[in-house]
Amino acid sequence: MSFWRGPSRGEQRPGPLFRRGRAGQRHAAFAAASLEPPRPFGPALDNIDIKSLLIEEDSPKIENVTYVASYNWLDGAHPVILVPGSPPAWTPPSEDTQLTPDSQDVFRDINAARYAAYPMEPAIRSILALEPDFDLQAVDVMGCGSTMGNLLRLVSSQGRPFRFDVDLIGETVFFVRHESSPAELIKDLRGYGHTFPEMYTTWNSDVGQSCSHQRIVQYEFGGLRFLIRSETDGYVKEPTSSRSSSTTKSLSSTSDMLGTMSMGNVGPSTGQKLLLKIQGDKIPQDRIFDIKTRSEHVVFDLNEIIPRLWINQTPRFLLAYHSYGLFRNPSVKDVRQDVLAWQDSNSTTLGRFHALIKRILDVVRDSVNQQIEVSWDGQGPLLITEQIGEGRRVLPPDLYCHWENI
């Protein structure tokens, strides 16, 4: 079974999990960076034979899922996020029309491209803006769909080479995506992964000019508490307004208090500060969905996408078939039961996934600098090494105070 996320919400391309959709489109102010030469590996701390992992949890399951926070990236020359923002709404046209194929390049990692200094910082800022009393130090792991997906693919025998950083703040372990360059582009895309959502979804007026909606959910898995950041393609509106008066009052109060916050950390790619604006609506987790487009001549196996939906806890999915760009009455489906069935039938794989995460946590907590790197070259064991040179911290120092034992 493969669950690779393609370079766009369109047709699969050779190679795995690229960022997709309008979220990754390049703004003119963000020039494509040349690829950096691969970093040398530091001294080895551990190597892990996946098949020989000691499985402690026979059938771990995701439990106690809650939406925590969200933010939108604004499309522009400056790094600005709207909190809580909102994803684009599902607004299909009254008549299906033939679309033109994708033609724009996209960023491989939208968070790094927009704010290379600390790509995980906007997620933490959005949590603190919406939930000031959130207990960050009770979190065991914070990661994203990419880093978690790399590990799950590996234990599923569907892996491809990867490399990411691991950092420890307090007792919280961060898995941090790290590409060859923050502004690395994916070029020569094919299909309709961009033009389809542009026609069939619409950003709400209060989050206009957005280019990506990022969500942070919390859940427990095998006794570990996770925060997972992922990008969301859209949401389905409720028959009536999804924004209650209490939510409106709460956000209005927060907005009056915070206004526009300027964070004092300068990103090396843009040389500009991260700005946070309180704007948008909290969209319930049960209304969001992801999109895939496919030619009607290519049968799509739902099992290709379910592991990603499981990691991100995305409850709905839109599979849109087309004939040369003409989509016929696409609709969003509830796939929660499919995801639960996949979880039940993959208990051994998930037990190994849990054991691998626990092993990485043990290594980083026992390491001298508590900053390591996890990599796999496509064959053999998983390698855990020290970071060499100046360590790459996941967050700026002013946020460390939220972990009391720092």
KOLMI-758406 format. One record per residue (C-alpha): residue number from 1; x, y, z; residue in one letter; chain. Coordinates in steps of 0.02 Angstrom, whole numbers, plus 50000, padded with zeros to 5 digits. Layout:
BEGIN
   n    c1    c2    c3 res chain
 NUM     X     Y     Z   A     A
...
***
This chain:
BEGIN
   n    c1    c2    c3 res chain
   1 50000 50000 50000   M     A
   2 50064 50172 49954   S     A
   3 50003 50334 50031   F     A
   4 50118 50457 49948   W     A
   5 50051 50634 49934   R     A
   6 50087 50701 49760   G     A
   7 50161 50867 49713   P     A
   8 49990 50940 49689   S     A
   9 49812 50893 49722   R     A
  10 49817 50828 49544   G     A
  11 49883 50673 49460   E     A
  12 50020 50571 49543   Q     A
  13 50195 50602 49484   R     A
  14 50346 50490 49511   P     A
  15 50417 50524 49683   G     A
  16 50325 50561 49846   P     A
  17 50236 50687 49953   L     A
  18 50263 50861 49887   F     A
  19 50164 51012 49941   R     A
  20 50020 51052 49830   R     A
  21 49878 51165 49781   G     A
  22 49871 51354 49785   R     A
  23 49958 51340 49951   A     A
  24 50125 51314 49871   G     A
  25 50118 51437 49727   Q     A
  26 50271 51545 49717   R     A
  27 50256 51732 49747   H     A
  28 50372 51840 49644   A     A
  29 50457 51907 49800   A     A
  30 50513 51733 49849   F     A
  31 50645 51693 49721   A     A
  32 50689 51513 49691   A     A
  33 50842 51470 49794   A     A
  34 50980 51363 49725   S     A
  35 50989 51192 49805   L     A
  36 51115 51180 49944   E     A
  37 51241 51038 49940   P     A
  38 51190 50896 50057   P     A
  39 51243 50928 50236   R     A
  40 51374 50807 50302   P     A
  41 51313 50683 50431   F     A
  42 51370 50698 50610   G     A
  43 51430 50555 50720   P     A
  44 51309 50408 50726   A     A
  45 51206 50390 50885   L     A
  46 51098 50243 50834   D     A
  47 51043 50140 50685   N     A
  48 50877 50052 50686   I     A
  49 50828 49895 50594   D     A
  50 50642 49924 50570   I     A
  51 50598 49740 50564   K     A
  52 50683 49704 50730   S     A
  53 50599 49843 50829   L     A
  54 50527 49788 50995   L     A
  55 50341 49825 50984   I     A
  56 50273 49883 51152   E     A
  57 50096 49926 51098   E     A
  58 50008 49787 51002   D     A
  59 49865 49892 50934   S     A
  60 49893 50077 50967   P     A
  61 49752 50191 50911   K     A
  62 49731 50378 50894   I     A
  63 49618 50443 51032   E     A
  64 49553 50607 51104   N     A
  65 49572 50710 50946   V     A
  66 49547 50898 50964   T     A
  67 49573 51049 50853   Y     A
  68 49696 51167 50939   V     A
  69 49736 51310 50820   A     A
  70 49756 51361 50640   S     A
  71 49827 51498 50531   Y     A
  72 49831 51560 50351   N     A
  73 49983 51618 50257   W     A
  74 49950 51778 50160   L     A
  75 50015 51781 49982   D     A
  76 50140 51923 49974   G     A
  77 50317 51981 49998   A     A
  78 50305 51985 50189   H     A
  79 50284 51838 50309   P     A
  80 50108 51869 50378   V     A
  81 49991 51742 50458   I     A
  82 49806 51761 50498   L     A
  83 49750 51671 50656   V     A
  84 49639 51569 50658   P     A
  85 49617 51599 50472   G     A
  86 49506 51475 50381   S     A
  87 49522 51355 50235   P     A
  88 49437 51391 50069   P     A
  89 49253 51344 50066   A     A
  90 49180 51214 49949   W     A
  91 49087 51319 49819   T     A
  92 49064 51214 49661   P     A
  93 49004 51308 49507   P     A
  94 48826 51282 49446   S     A
  95 48895 51200 49289   E     A
  96 49054 51101 49265   D     A
  97 49173 51179 49138   T     A
  98 49333 51115 49061   Q     A
  99 49486 51179 49155   L     A
 100 49659 51219 49093   T     A
 101 49803 51112 49158   P     A
 102 49919 51170 49297   D     A
 103 50065 51278 49243   S     A
 104 50139 51359 49399   Q     A
 105 50285 51300 49503   D     A
 106 50253 51267 49688   V     A
 107 50357 51270 49846   F     A
 108 50403 51101 49917   R     A
 109 50381 51168 50095   D     A
 110 50269 51322 50109   I     A
 111 50312 51355 50293   N     A
 112 50499 51357 50262   A     A
 113 50478 51461 50104   A     A
 114 50375 51592 50195   R     A
 115 50479 51595 50354   Y     A
 116 50642 51502 50342   A     A
 117 50711 51553 50512   A     A
 118 50588 51449 50613   Y     A
 119 50459 51359 50503   P     A
 120 50373 51284 50657   M     A
 121 50358 51451 50747   E     A
 122 50194 51507 50665   P     A
 123 50109 51350 50731   A     A
 124 50164 51386 50910   I     A
 125 50119 51571 50895   R     A
 126 49945 51526 50833   S     A
 127 49919 51406 50979   I     A
 128 49969 51538 51106   L     A
 129 49862 51671 51021   A     A
 130 49705 51563 51026   L     A
 131 49740 51460 51183   E     A
 132 49856 51562 51297   P     A
 133 49845 51432 51436   D     A
 134 49881 51282 51324   F     A
 135 50001 51164 51413   D     A
 136 50142 51147 51286   L     A
 137 50257 51058 51407   Q     A
 138 50132 50913 51417   A     A
 139 50159 50876 51232   V     A
 140 50275 50731 51193   D     A
 141 50294 50754 51005   V     A
 142 50260 50896 50885   M     A
 143 50278 50856 50701   G     A
 144 50195 50879 50533   C     A
 145 50117 50772 50398   G     A
 146 50284 50761 50307   S     A
 147 50396 50701 50449   T     A
 148 50266 50583 50522   M     A
 149 50225 50520 50348   G     A
 150 50407 50479 50314   N     A
 151 50414 50367 50467   L     A
 152 50247 50284 50434   L     A
 153 50294 50246 50254   R     A
 154 50457 50171 50314   L     A
 155 50376 50048 50434   V     A
 156 50248 50008 50299   S     A
 157 50389 49956 50180   S     A
 158 50340 50099 50065   Q     A
 159 50479 50218 50114   G     A
 160 50586 50332 50009   R     A
 161 50744 50424 50063   P     A
 162 50714 50564 50189   F     A
 163 50804 50670 50315   R     A
 164 50736 50782 50453   F     A
 165 50794 50870 50611   D     A
 166 50742 50827 50789   V     A
 167 50751 50956 50929   D     A
 168 50707 50944 51113   L     A
 169 50632 51088 51212   I     A
 170 50588 51041 51389   G     A
 171 50514 50867 51369   E     A
 172 50436 50904 51200   T     A
 173 50520 50828 51048   V     A
 174 50501 50920 50883   F     A
 175 50514 50832 50714   F     A
 176 50565 50970 50593   V     A
 177 50555 50955 50405   R     A
 178 50716 51008 50318   H     A
 179 50728 51019 50129   E     A
 180 50880 51055 50021   S     A
 181 50830 51238 50017   S     A
 182 50688 51332 50106   P     A
 183 50627 51399 49939   A     A
 184 50651 51239 49839   E     A
 185 50525 51229 49697   L     A
 186 50434 51085 49617   I     A
 187 50427 51117 49432   K     A
 188 50341 51045 49278   D     A
 189 50183 50993 49369   L     A
 190 50045 50910 49269   R     A
 191 49862 50885 49301   G     A
 192 49733 50997 49383   Y     A
 193 49784 51003 49565   G     A
 194 49786 51193 49564   H     A
 195 49657 51244 49436   T     A
 196 49524 51129 49510   F     A
 197 49522 51206 49686   P     A
 198 49532 51379 49611   E     A
 199 49369 51344 49520   M     A
 200 49280 51240 49652   Y     A
 201 49332 51322 49817   T     A
 202 49334 51503 49877   T     A
 203 49427 51594 50015   W     A
 204 49309 51685 50133   N     A
 205 49316 51874 50115   S     A
 206 49401 51900 50284   D     A
 207 49547 51790 50232   V     A
 208 49563 51849 50053   G     A
 209 49737 51842 49976   Q     A
 210 49777 51686 50077   S     A
 211 49883 51553 49996   C     A
 212 49880 51414 50127   S     A
 213 49780 51356 50278   H     A
 214 49878 51262 50411   Q     A
 215 49796 51170 50556   R     A
 216 49862 51100 50719   I     A
 217 49772 50954 50800   V     A
 218 49809 50864 50961   Q     A
 219 49785 50680 50997   Y     A
 220 49851 50535 51098   E     A
 221 49931 50383 51018   F     A
 222 49998 50239 51119   G     A
 223 50017 50342 51277   G     A
 224 50104 50486 51188   L     A
 225 50029 50658 51164   R     A
 226 50051 50731 50989   F     A
 227 50029 50900 50905   L     A
 228 50021 50882 50716   I     A
 229 50027 51025 50592   R     A
 230 49958 50997 50417   S     A
 231 49887 51092 50270   E     A
 232 49701 51082 50232   T     A
 233 49626 51096 50058   D     A
 234 49450 51155 50103   G     A
 235 49297 51144 50213   Y     A
 236 49112 51111 50189   V     A
 237 48998 51248 50251   K     A
 238 48858 51211 50371   E     A
 239 48680 51249 50312   P     A
 240 48682 51400 50428   T     A
 241 48827 51507 50487   S     A
 242 48962 51399 50567   S     A
 243 49018 51542 50676   R     A
 244 48927 51554 50842   S     A
 245 48902 51717 50935   S     A
 246 49016 51657 51074   S     A
 247 49154 51618 50950   T     A
 248 49132 51788 50868   T     A
 249 49140 51874 51036   K     A
 250 49295 51776 51088   S     A
 251 49389 51814 50928   L     A
 252 49336 51996 50933   S     A
 253 49400 52012 51110   S     A
 254 49564 51929 51065   T     A
 255 49582 52039 50913   S     A
 256 49555 52196 51017   D     A
 257 49688 52136 51138   M     A
 258 49819 52082 51014   L     A
 259 49783 52176 50853   G     A
 260 49932 52144 50741   T     A
 261 50077 52063 50829   M     A
 262 50253 52086 50762   S     A
 263 50370 51947 50815   M     A
 264 50550 51999 50839   G     A
 265 50631 51858 50743   N     A
 266 50708 51890 50574   V     A
 267 50700 51757 50441   G     A
 268 50863 51732 50345   P     A
 269 50776 51712 50176   S     A
 270 50673 51872 50180   T     A
 271 50757 51972 50319   G     A
 272 50584 52018 50385   Q     A
 273 50486 51991 50544   K     A
 274 50342 51870 50561   L     A
 275 50177 51963 50579   L     A
 276 50023 51887 50660   L     A
 277 49847 51956 50635   K     A
 278 49693 51893 50726   I     A
 279 49573 51864 50583   Q     A
 280 49462 51725 50516   G     A
 281 49348 51591 50586   D     A
 282 49379 51432 50684   K     A
 283 49317 51295 50569   I     A
 284 49267 51133 50657   P     A
 285 49381 50987 50619   Q     A
 286 49237 50879 50558   D     A
 287 49205 50997 50411   R     A
 288 49377 50998 50330   I     A
 289 49430 50894 50180   F     A
 290 49576 50854 50066   D     A
 291 49570 50847 49876   I     A
 292 49639 50730 49744   K     A
 293 49607 50743 49557   T     A
 294 49626 50599 49436   R     A
 295 49595 50558 49255   S     A
 296 49439 50454 49238   E     A
 297 49549 50324 49153   H     A
 298 49651 50299 49312   V     A
 299 49565 50208 49455   V     A
 300 49614 50280 49624   F     A
 301 49636 50166 49775   D     A
 302 49576 50255 49931   L     A
 303 49710 50162 50030   N     A
 304 49838 50274 49945   E     A
 305 49777 50425 50042   I     A
 306 49704 50351 50202   I     A
 307 49869 50347 50300   P     A
 308 49890 50534 50270   R     A
 309 49711 50566 50324   L     A
 310 49745 50460 50478   W     A
 311 49901 50557 50529   I     A
 312 49816 50726 50503   N     A
 313 49645 50667 50565   Q     A
 314 49558 50736 50411   T     A
 315 49379 50669 50411   P     A
 316 49326 50705 50231   R     A
 317 49399 50678 50059   F     A
 318 49359 50736 49883   L     A
 319 49413 50625 49739   L     A
 320 49376 50720 49579   A     A
 321 49385 50623 49416   Y     A
 322 49400 50717 49252   H     A
 323 49406 50691 49065   S     A
 324 49540 50807 48995   Y     A
 325 49501 50938 49127   G     A
 326 49312 50919 49129   L     A
 327 49252 50869 49302   F     A
 328 49077 50800 49319   R     A
 329 48985 50837 49480   N     A
 330 49126 50805 49606   P     A
 331 49072 50790 49788   S     A
 332 49152 50781 49960   V     A
 333 49135 50615 50053   K     A
 334 49146 50572 50238   D     A
 335 49287 50443 50255   V     A
 336 49298 50427 50444   R     A
 337 49240 50246 50444   Q     A
 338 49366 50204 50308   D     A
 339 49506 50279 50412   V     A
 340 49452 50184 50568   L     A
 341 49444 50022 50469   A     A
 342 49620 50053 50402   W     A
 343 49682 50083 50580   Q     A
 344 49606 49919 50640   D     A
 345 49679 49818 50496   S     A
 346 49854 49892 50513   N     A
 347 49882 49865 50698   S     A
 348 50052 49780 50676   T     A
 349 50117 49920 50565   T     A
 350 50054 50051 50687   L     A
 351 50135 49958 50832   G     A
 352 50301 49966 50740   R     A
 353 50270 50150 50699   F     A
 354 50241 50186 50884   H     A
 355 50398 50090 50933   A     A
 356 50503 50188 50808   L     A
 357 50442 50354 50875   I     A
 358 50479 50299 51054   K     A
 359 50655 50248 51003   R     A
 360 50689 50419 50924   I     A
 361 50624 50506 51081   L     A
 362 50740 50403 51190   D     A
 363 50892 50442 51081   V     A
 364 50866 50631 51076   V     A
 365 50832 50640 51264   R     A
 366 50991 50543 51301   D     A
 367 51100 50642 51179   S     A
 368 51223 50774 51237   V     A
 369 51157 50921 51137   N     A
 370 50977 50857 51123   Q     A
 371 50977 50900 50938   Q     A
 372 50990 50757 50816   I     A
 373 50951 50710 50637   E     A
 374 50850 50562 50574   V     A
 375 50881 50496 50399   S     A
 376 50856 50347 50285   W     A
 377 50947 50326 50120   D     A
 378 50824 50208 50039   G     A
 379 50896 50045 50104   Q     A
 380 50962 49970 50264   G     A
 381 50930 50037 50439   P     A
 382 50866 50206 50493   L     A
 383 51011 50317 50545   L     A
 384 51012 50437 50693   I     A
 385 51158 50559 50699   T     A
 386 51213 50713 50793   E     A
 387 51188 50882 50711   Q     A
 388 51358 50952 50670   I     A
 389 51410 51133 50679   G     A
 390 51290 51258 50755   E     A
 391 51129 51171 50803   G     A
 392 50970 51214 50710   R     A
 393 50847 51265 50846   R     A
 394 50663 51240 50807   V     A
 395 50600 51395 50898   L     A
 396 50667 51567 50946   P     A
 397 50727 51589 51127   P     A
 398 50581 51699 51180   D     A
 399 50462 51550 51166   L     A
 400 50562 51438 51283   Y     A
 401 50476 51513 51435   C     A
 402 50322 51408 51393   H     A
 403 50421 51255 51446   W     A
 404 50452 51283 51632   E     A
 405 50602 51168 51648   N     A
 406 50708 51262 51519   I     A
***
